[in-house]
């Protein structure tokens, strides 16, 4: 193996992420219980394609496509204000 390729492989191996995620990023609201369960079962979620790892965060994706009305009801910036008032 050439020295250049060997250095690249060493750098890639060094930068690989082996620690479990400690934070959650999601494209939808996530309860504390759901977050705890996701962090406990992160390998299964990543393997099945329902999540990805980005640094220390487990990135959850929506399991289904939401309609525009559902998105507005759950994810819009002012949805919390509308539901509170």
Buried (B, 14 or more C-beta within 10 A) or exposed (E): EEEEEEEEEEEEEEEEEEEEBEEBBBEBEBEEEBBEEBBEEBEEBBEEEBBBBEEEBBBBBBEEEBEEEEBEEBBEEEBEEEEEE
